[in-house]
Amino acid sequence: MTQPASLRNSKRRNFYIDKDFQSRFIVKFCALVVGGAGLTISLLYWFSRQSTSVSIFKSRVVVMTTADFILPLLVQTVVVVSIIVGLAAIVVTLFVSHKIAGPLFRFKQTFKELSEGNFSSQVKLRKDDQLHEVATEFNQMIVTVRTKMHSAREDVLFIKNAMDVIGEFNVDEHKRKQFNDLKAKLQELEKTIDFFKI
């Protein structure tokens, strides 16, 4: 699907398209970072409980378990790394979720247009967006429905012209009611088909 130059060359200025979705996405990713940091501290503390370390602290020799010795340094290091990685994760997940939220927003707009009978629209995505394959299949479905509707519109027009040529008074008297019923149904069908913009 070829995209217009305006879509290919433009960049989104608003990275928060679906705030709920993107916020949940970022929070879950950051929760993984925090969980990983907590697990790192816990495992290192657990594995170093059985050993001892000797250090010189304020001109005194101090003997303590390795776990107690490294815990303050470990916590400080992991907190600093978690903050840096967390900030990087927020930026990365914002951009990644944007490439998903943007297409979902466009799908919602197209769904709305279709529900209003506008089958002349299609889902248009930017080059770096996700869901291109889904958009291609969805647009193919719209083209198929549009083709079928165009064919149905031509068939209704053909039937209407044929009924106009026959005329009500050229039909046997005992069949005029059925003829008029068909004509009324045809008018309803014509209104239904006219609802769709193809």
C-alpha angles and dihedrals in degrees: 000000000000114000125214115258090245090061096043094050100039125090127205112254096190111065093179100074100145103021096187095050095042094045092051089047092052094044092051092049092048090047087058090053092049091044091050091050092050091048091050092052093046095049095046091048091048095048094046096051094091097056131069132217132204118214139165111239119179092342092310129109109237125192117197139144114283089238092059091043097053099033097088092045091044094050093047093048095046092047092052092045091046092053092049093044090043092055091046089048091052091053094044095045091046090056094041094047088046090061088055100036092050094057091043089054090051091049090052091051091050092047088054092050091048091050087055090054098257105139093161092082128085137189109266118191133185120250096257096043123112125237096050092142091051090048091050092051092044092050090049089054090052091051091050093049090045091052092049091048091050089052091048090050090053091048092051090049090050092050092046092051091047091051091048090052092049092046127197095268094052089064122088112265094243090053098047094092091055089045092052091045089053090048091052092048090048090054090051090049090049091053091049092051092045088058088071118077109211 
